[in-house]
Amino acid sequence: MAAAVAGRGGLRVLVLDHSVEPGRKILISGGGRCNFTHLETKPECFLSNNKHFARSALACFTAKDFLAMVDRHRIAWHEKARGQLFCDGSARQIVEMLMQEAEAAHVEFGFTVKIDNVERDDTAFRVTTSAGIVQAQSVVLATGGLSIPKLGASDLSLRLAKSFGLSMVATEPALVPLCLEGNDADLAGVSLPVISSAQSAHTSRKGIRFEDGLVFTHRGISGPAVLQISSYWDRGAAVTFNLAPGRNVLADFQALKVARPRAKPPTLLEFLPTRLARSIVEDFPAQAMQTELANVPDRILKALAERVEQWRVIPSGTEGYAKAEVMRGGIDTKHLSSQTMEARKVPGLFAVGEAVDVTGWLGGHNFQWAWSSGAAAGRGAIARKQGA
């Protein structure tokens, strides 16, 4: 995106990629159909040390702007969930569209090119590569983050940014399954809708909740509600799930106690998957769970309702970058212009996308950040050239 915008602005642009083909992460995204944007993308859908940083770039190149490009290339799409747009066909259509946009702007490409070093003197950048040395007035760091290393993900952008004195926000896997230890692994295959939340020492991450699906795996927990909250989870902290969204569980229990006084407490959990209900029951005294509801104290009903509405686990970790959809953290936004993505103290150096400390929610927000920040950098490079 940065290359196409800069090229359309009259700049000579060279894209260097160590891969054999472009857009490998795009190709596998969305189950091969690419969730290419979210119509309701806004700064609140992103995690960053500077919660306002993404605002300018998102406003200058919106989801509707990207959708207009998709429509112009006659790529059929559909809205799978509210605001989440996918290709009807293959994710390769998005890659081909971006390549066509770049080629129309006379952008040049170099694949299977390894970048060894980037230096800057008073007049230009000197990029040392496996194919030789390139001189450039501007350099855009757009190599992504550490997620999905099997596709060639690397820390190149982070290393290069550090070499120019830019500091980092600690990086972690995000939008990633969480691992559990103990009996919870016996629930593999169980799924249900939940509301997820997580404890965090960071004020900006508190009060975040996601209502979506939870899936138990052989390693722990996954599903959209888990992937979303993983971005806000701090190691060692608890993750809490409301297993009955939309219900007043205690009121339901009390009503059932009146309607079926001879039933046993496990009956109260019939709305939950059987194995999960059994796991919850096993945490309570056996005698209480074998007593008829008419004789069960309200404190037991309240405790059982709280367990359902505040089912709490402490993950042992995540499944790491191999399973993470994105990386949290990255180049600290305090070093960058929010309008152009240019490093404030290194004129001509730009950083975009996943490499920057801006991490989006599930559902196309991270791709939109890539398009928006890339467009901002492209415009920034044009402005720099015109002002030279």
Backbone torsions as a table, in degrees:
resi	resn	phi	psi	omega
1	MET	NA	-46.1	178.3
2	ALA	-59.6	-41.7	-178.6
3	ALA	-64.4	-44.6	-178.5
4	ALA	-64.0	-44.8	-180.0
5	VAL	-63.8	-45.7	179.7
6	ALA	-64.4	-41.0	179.3
7	GLY	-63.6	-41.0	178.1
8	ARG	-65.5	-22.7	178.4
9	GLY	-85.6	6.9	175.4
10	GLY	95.6	3.8	179.7
11	LEU	-84.7	146.8	171.1
12	ARG	-83.0	123.3	-171.1
13	VAL	-124.9	135.3	174.5
14	LEU	-122.5	125.7	175.8
15	VAL	-102.5	124.2	177.6
16	LEU	-109.0	132.3	-176.5
17	ASP	-140.5	131.2	-180.0
18	HIS	-78.3	-8.7	-179.5
19	SER	-84.5	168.2	178.5
20	VAL	-84.4	-16.4	-179.8
21	GLU	-148.3	157.5	-178.3
22	PRO	-83.1	157.9	167.8
23	GLY	65.0	38.5	-176.1
24	ARG	-66.2	-35.0	176.7
25	LYS	-69.1	-35.0	176.7
26	ILE	-62.3	-41.2	-175.1
27	LEU	-62.4	-32.1	-178.0
28	ILE	-96.4	-5.1	-174.1
29	SER	-73.9	152.9	176.3
30	GLY	59.0	35.0	-178.6
31	GLY	64.2	28.8	179.7
32	GLY	90.1	1.3	-179.8
33	ARG	-112.4	-6.6	174.8
34	CYS	61.0	104.0	171.3
35	ASN	-79.1	83.8	-163.2
36	PHE	-77.9	-16.7	174.1
37	THR	-164.7	175.4	174.0
38	HIS	-132.0	125.5	-174.2
39	LEU	-65.4	-20.1	-177.9
40	GLU	-107.3	26.1	177.7
41	THR	-61.4	131.7	178.3
42	LYS	-152.8	164.1	-176.8
43	PRO	-54.9	-30.7	-179.4
44	GLU	-66.5	-13.2	179.8
45	CYS	-89.8	12.4	-176.8
46	PHE	-129.1	148.4	176.9
47	LEU	-105.9	125.3	-179.3
48	SER	-160.8	153.4	173.6
49	ASN	-62.7	-25.4	174.2
50	ASN	-114.7	97.7	-172.9
51	LYS	-66.0	-14.6	-179.4
52	HIS	-97.7	-6.9	-169.4
53	PHE	-59.5	-40.3	-173.4
54	ALA	-74.2	-12.7	-170.4
55	ARG	-56.3	-49.1	-174.1
56	SER	-64.2	-49.8	-178.7
57	ALA	-62.9	-41.7	-179.9
58	LEU	-64.7	-32.7	-179.2
59	ALA	-75.7	-30.6	-176.3
60	CYS	-84.7	-22.3	172.9
61	PHE	-141.4	100.0	-169.9
62	THR	-92.8	174.0	175.1
63	ALA	-60.1	-36.6	178.8
64	LYS	-67.8	-32.4	176.3
65	ASP	-65.2	-43.5	179.2
66	PHE	-67.9	-39.7	179.0
67	LEU	-62.3	-36.3	177.2
68	ALA	-61.8	-37.7	176.6
69	MET	-65.3	-43.9	178.1
70	VAL	-59.1	-44.9	180.0
71	ASP	-66.1	-37.8	179.6
72	ARG	-62.5	-30.8	178.2
73	HIS	-90.9	8.7	175.7
74	ARG	57.0	40.9	176.0
75	ILE	-92.9	118.4	179.8
76	ALA	-72.0	142.0	-177.5
77	TRP	-144.6	167.8	176.7
78	HIS	-145.4	158.5	177.4
79	GLU	-97.9	105.5	-174.8
80	LYS	-75.4	-46.3	173.3
81	ALA	-132.8	173.2	-174.3
82	ARG	-52.2	111.9	175.7
83	GLY	85.0	-14.3	-175.6
84	GLN	-87.9	114.8	-175.9
85	LEU	-103.6	132.4	-179.8
86	PHE	-126.8	154.6	171.4
87	CYS	-70.1	141.8	170.6
88	ASP	-69.0	-34.4	-178.8
89	GLY	-97.7	-123.6	-173.5
90	SER	-104.7	150.8	174.0
91	ALA	-60.2	-23.0	179.5
92	ARG	-59.9	-25.3	178.2
93	GLN	-62.6	-36.0	179.0
94	ILE	-69.3	-42.1	177.8
95	VAL	-61.7	-46.0	-179.7
96	GLU	-63.0	-39.1	177.8
97	MET	-61.0	-47.0	-179.7
98	LEU	-64.2	-39.0	177.2
99	MET	-65.0	-41.4	179.2
100	GLN	-64.5	-39.7	177.1
101	GLU	-61.9	-42.9	-179.3
102	ALA	-68.8	-44.2	-179.2
103	GLU	-64.6	-36.1	177.1
104	ALA	-64.6	-24.7	178.0
105	ALA	-93.9	11.7	176.7
106	HIS	64.4	31.3	176.4
107	VAL	-73.6	137.4	176.4
108	GLU	-98.4	151.3	-177.4
109	PHE	-126.9	145.1	172.7
110	GLY	-132.7	107.8	-179.8
111	PHE	-97.5	161.7	-175.2
112	THR	52.8	37.6	178.3
113	VAL	-109.1	122.5	179.9
114	LYS	-93.7	130.6	178.0
115	ILE	-93.5	121.0	-177.6
116	ASP	-92.5	-37.8	-174.9
117	ASN	-163.7	152.3	173.4
118	VAL	-131.6	125.6	178.9
119	GLU	-126.3	161.7	179.9
120	ARG	-136.3	133.7	172.2
121	ASP	-111.1	-161.1	-175.3
122	ASP	-69.9	-18.6	-173.2
123	THR	-117.0	-27.6	-173.7
124	ALA	-162.2	171.9	173.4
125	PHE	-93.8	146.2	177.4
126	ARG	-118.1	111.3	-176.9
127	VAL	-104.1	114.0	179.3
128	THR	-93.4	122.5	-176.3
129	THR	-130.4	172.1	177.2
130	SER	-68.0	-14.1	-179.9
131	ALA	-104.6	3.6	179.8
132	GLY	127.1	-169.4	-177.3
133	ILE	-104.9	135.5	179.8
134	VAL	-119.9	135.5	174.5
135	GLN	-101.0	136.8	-178.5
136	ALA	-147.1	145.7	175.7
137	GLN	-77.4	-29.6	179.8
138	SER	-137.6	149.9	175.9
139	VAL	-131.1	129.3	177.2
140	VAL	-109.9	119.2	176.6
141	LEU	-84.7	107.2	-174.3
142	ALA	-136.0	39.4	-174.5
143	THR	-94.6	7.6	177.8
144	GLY	77.4	-162.8	-178.4
145	GLY	-115.6	-150.8	-172.4
146	LEU	-95.8	-3.6	-176.0
147	SER	-70.8	145.1	178.9
148	ILE	56.2	65.2	-177.5
149	PRO	-61.4	-24.0	-179.7
150	LYS	-63.7	-18.4	177.8
151	LEU	-93.4	5.8	177.3
152	GLY	99.3	11.7	178.8
153	ALA	-59.2	143.1	-178.8
154	SER	-147.9	174.1	178.1
155	ASP	-98.5	23.2	-174.6
156	LEU	-56.4	-49.1	-179.1
157	SER	-60.2	-39.3	-179.6
158	LEU	-66.3	-43.4	-179.3
159	ARG	-64.9	-43.0	-179.6
160	LEU	-66.4	-40.6	178.5
161	ALA	-61.9	-42.6	178.1
162	LYS	-61.3	-37.5	-178.1
163	SER	-65.0	-20.4	177.4
164	PHE	-100.1	11.3	174.6
165	GLY	88.9	9.6	178.5
166	LEU	-84.7	131.8	-179.2
167	SER	-87.2	164.7	-175.2
168	MET	-114.6	148.2	163.8
169	VAL	-90.1	133.7	-175.3
170	ALA	-48.0	133.2	-177.3
171	THR	-95.6	144.3	178.1
172	GLU	-147.7	153.7	171.4
173	PRO	-62.5	141.8	178.8
174	ALA	-136.6	164.2	-171.2
175	LEU	47.7	58.4	-169.5
176	VAL	-135.5	145.4	174.5
177	PRO	-62.3	150.2	179.2
178	LEU	-106.0	145.0	-178.2
179	CYS	-97.4	143.8	176.9
180	LEU	-126.0	153.3	174.8
181	GLU	-113.6	153.5	174.7
182	GLY	93.9	-153.7	-170.8
183	ASN	-69.0	-18.6	-178.5
184	ASP	-60.5	-25.6	178.5
185	ALA	-65.2	-19.5	179.3
186	ASP	-71.2	-7.8	-177.3
187	LEU	-92.4	8.9	-176.3
188	ALA	-50.3	130.1	179.2
189	GLY	100.7	-18.7	178.8
190	VAL	-73.2	137.4	177.6
191	SER	-141.3	152.3	178.9
192	LEU	-169.9	158.3	175.5
193	PRO	-76.1	141.3	-177.5
194	VAL	-145.5	173.2	165.2
195	ILE	-117.2	123.4	-177.2
196	SER	-106.0	147.8	174.1
197	SER	-150.1	163.2	-176.8
198	ALA	-142.8	147.2	173.0
199	GLN	-75.2	144.1	177.5
200	SER	-153.9	143.3	176.2
201	ALA	-79.1	-12.0	-178.0
202	HIS	-89.5	121.5	-178.6
203	THR	-56.2	-39.0	-176.8
204	SER	-67.2	-15.7	-178.0
205	ARG	-101.2	-3.4	-176.6
206	LYS	-79.8	149.7	177.1
207	GLY	80.1	3.6	179.5
208	ILE	-80.7	130.2	179.2
209	ARG	-136.6	145.5	177.9
210	PHE	-130.1	128.5	176.1
211	GLU	-103.0	112.4	-177.4
212	ASP	-168.5	-161.5	-175.3
213	GLY	-89.3	144.5	173.2
214	LEU	-115.0	134.9	177.1
215	VAL	-129.2	128.5	174.7
216	PHE	-85.0	136.2	179.6
217	THR	-118.9	177.2	178.1
218	HIS	-69.0	-21.6	179.5
219	ARG	-96.9	-23.9	-176.0
220	GLY	167.3	-116.6	-176.1
221	ILE	-134.7	147.2	179.3
222	SER	-147.3	-157.9	-175.3
223	GLY	94.2	160.5	-174.9
224	PRO	-54.6	-40.4	-178.7
225	ALA	-64.4	-33.1	179.4
226	VAL	-77.4	-46.1	179.3
227	LEU	-57.4	-44.0	-179.5
228	GLN	-61.2	-49.6	-174.6
229	ILE	-73.3	-20.3	179.6
230	SER	-60.4	-29.7	179.5
231	SER	-67.6	-21.1	-177.0
232	TYR	-106.5	-0.5	-175.5
233	TRP	-86.1	135.6	173.6
234	ASP	-101.5	138.5	-179.4
235	ARG	-55.6	133.9	-179.3
236	GLY	90.1	-11.3	-179.0
237	ALA	-89.8	166.3	-179.4
238	ALA	-90.5	152.2	169.7
239	VAL	-116.4	133.8	-176.0
240	THR	-118.0	139.6	180.0
241	PHE	-125.6	133.4	165.9
242	ASN	-88.2	111.6	-174.9
243	LEU	-83.1	-0.4	-177.8
244	ALA	-138.5	64.8	-179.3
245	PRO	-56.3	137.3	176.7
246	GLY	84.0	-4.2	-179.8
247	ARG	-104.0	148.2	163.7
248	ASN	-97.7	91.8	-168.2
249	VAL	-63.5	-44.0	-179.1
250	LEU	-63.1	-42.4	178.3
251	ALA	-62.2	-39.9	177.4
252	ASP	-63.1	-42.2	179.9
253	PHE	-63.1	-44.1	-178.8
254	GLN	-65.5	-37.8	177.8
255	ALA	-66.4	-39.7	179.8
256	LEU	-68.8	-32.6	177.2
257	LYS	-61.3	-37.0	178.2
258	VAL	-76.1	-41.6	-176.0
259	ALA	-74.3	-33.4	-176.8
260	ARG	-133.5	68.6	-173.6
261	PRO	-62.9	-22.0	-177.0
262	ARG	-94.0	-3.2	178.2
263	ALA	-72.7	162.4	179.3
264	LYS	-98.1	154.8	-177.6
265	PRO	-50.7	-37.6	178.4
266	PRO	-55.9	-24.2	178.0
267	THR	-60.5	-29.1	-178.7
268	LEU	-62.8	-23.0	-174.2
269	LEU	-102.8	19.4	-177.2
270	GLU	-65.1	-18.7	179.2
271	PHE	-77.7	-10.6	178.5
272	LEU	-95.0	156.7	172.0
273	PRO	-54.0	140.6	-171.4
274	THR	-54.9	-47.5	-176.5
275	ARG	-66.4	-35.3	178.2
276	LEU	-69.8	-42.5	177.5
277	ALA	-59.8	-42.4	179.6
278	ARG	-62.6	-40.3	179.7
279	SER	-62.5	-39.9	179.2
280	ILE	-68.1	-44.3	-179.9
281	VAL	-59.5	-38.1	-177.6
282	GLU	-64.9	-16.5	178.7
283	ASP	-83.3	-6.1	-178.6
284	PHE	-108.7	157.1	179.2
285	PRO	-55.8	132.3	-177.0
286	ALA	-57.3	-40.3	-178.0
287	GLN	-61.1	-42.0	-179.9
288	ALA	-65.5	-35.2	-178.6
289	MET	-77.2	-11.8	179.4
290	GLN	-104.9	3.1	179.8
291	THR	-88.3	142.8	176.8
292	GLU	-62.1	145.1	-175.5
293	LEU	-55.8	-34.1	-179.3
294	ALA	-58.3	-26.6	-176.5
295	ASN	-107.4	5.9	179.7
296	VAL	-84.4	123.7	-179.8
297	PRO	-61.7	148.9	179.5
298	ASP	-60.1	-29.2	179.9
299	ARG	-63.9	-32.3	177.1
300	ILE	-71.2	-42.4	177.7
301	LEU	-61.4	-41.8	179.8
302	LYS	-64.5	-42.8	179.5
303	ALA	-63.9	-39.5	179.2
304	LEU	-67.2	-40.6	178.5
305	ALA	-64.9	-40.9	178.5
306	GLU	-64.3	-36.0	178.3
307	ARG	-64.1	-38.1	179.4
308	VAL	-70.1	-42.8	-176.0
309	GLU	-83.9	-15.5	179.4
310	GLN	-137.7	58.1	178.9
311	TRP	-73.5	117.4	-166.7
312	ARG	-117.0	132.9	175.5
313	VAL	-134.0	153.6	173.2
314	ILE	-114.8	100.7	-179.3
315	PRO	-59.5	146.3	176.7
316	SER	-82.7	-13.4	-179.7
317	GLY	163.8	-164.2	176.6
318	THR	-116.5	172.8	175.7
319	GLU	-83.1	6.8	170.4
320	GLY	79.2	-176.5	-176.8
321	TYR	-64.6	-22.8	180.0
322	ALA	-61.6	-31.7	-178.5
323	LYS	-111.2	-6.0	-178.0
324	ALA	-74.2	139.1	176.9
325	GLU	-79.3	-28.5	180.0
326	VAL	-146.9	175.2	174.9
327	MET	-109.1	135.3	173.3
328	ARG	-91.3	146.6	-178.3
329	GLY	85.4	-163.4	-179.2
330	GLY	127.8	-152.6	-177.7
331	ILE	-62.6	124.8	-176.7
332	ASP	-64.2	127.0	-176.2
333	THR	-66.9	-14.4	179.3
334	LYS	-63.9	-18.4	-180.0
335	HIS	-88.6	-8.8	-169.7
336	LEU	-116.6	149.3	170.3
337	SER	-75.8	129.1	-179.8
338	SER	-72.1	-17.5	-179.4
339	GLN	-87.8	-32.9	-175.2
340	THR	-122.6	-10.2	-177.0
341	MET	67.0	15.3	179.4
342	GLU	-85.3	139.9	176.9
343	ALA	-66.0	128.9	-174.1
344	ARG	-63.1	-36.4	-175.3
345	LYS	-103.1	2.1	178.0
346	VAL	-131.6	80.3	-178.2
347	PRO	-53.3	131.4	179.3
348	GLY	95.1	-10.1	177.8
349	LEU	-99.1	123.8	-178.9
350	PHE	-121.9	153.0	176.1
351	ALA	-138.9	136.8	-174.7
352	VAL	-139.2	168.5	170.4
353	GLY	67.7	-144.7	-173.1
354	GLU	-64.9	-23.2	-179.0
355	ALA	-67.5	-19.5	-177.9
356	VAL	-92.9	153.0	179.4
357	ASP	-72.2	64.8	174.1
358	VAL	-142.0	111.7	-175.8
359	THR	-121.9	121.6	-175.3
360	GLY	-90.7	165.6	173.5
361	TRP	-70.5	168.4	173.7
362	LEU	-65.7	149.5	171.2
363	GLY	114.0	16.8	177.5
364	GLY	106.6	-5.7	-178.1
365	HIS	-66.8	-37.3	-178.5
366	ASN	-69.9	-35.5	174.4
367	PHE	-65.5	-42.2	179.7
368	GLN	-62.2	-36.5	175.9
369	TRP	-63.4	-38.7	177.6
370	ALA	-62.0	-45.9	-179.2
371	TRP	-65.4	-46.7	-175.1
372	SER	-67.3	-46.5	-179.8
373	SER	-68.5	-35.2	176.8
374	GLY	-63.8	-44.1	178.2
375	ALA	-62.7	-39.3	178.9
376	ALA	-62.7	-43.0	179.2
377	ALA	-66.1	-39.4	177.7
378	GLY	-60.5	-44.8	177.3
379	ARG	-65.5	-37.0	178.8
380	GLY	-63.8	-39.4	178.9
381	ALA	-66.1	-37.4	177.3
382	ILE	-63.7	-47.4	-179.1
383	ALA	-61.1	-37.8	179.3
384	ARG	-65.4	-42.1	-180.0
385	LYS	-64.9	-42.3	-178.5
386	GLN	-68.3	-28.3	-179.1
387	GLY	-88.3	-6.2	-177.0
388	ALA	-70.4	NA	NA
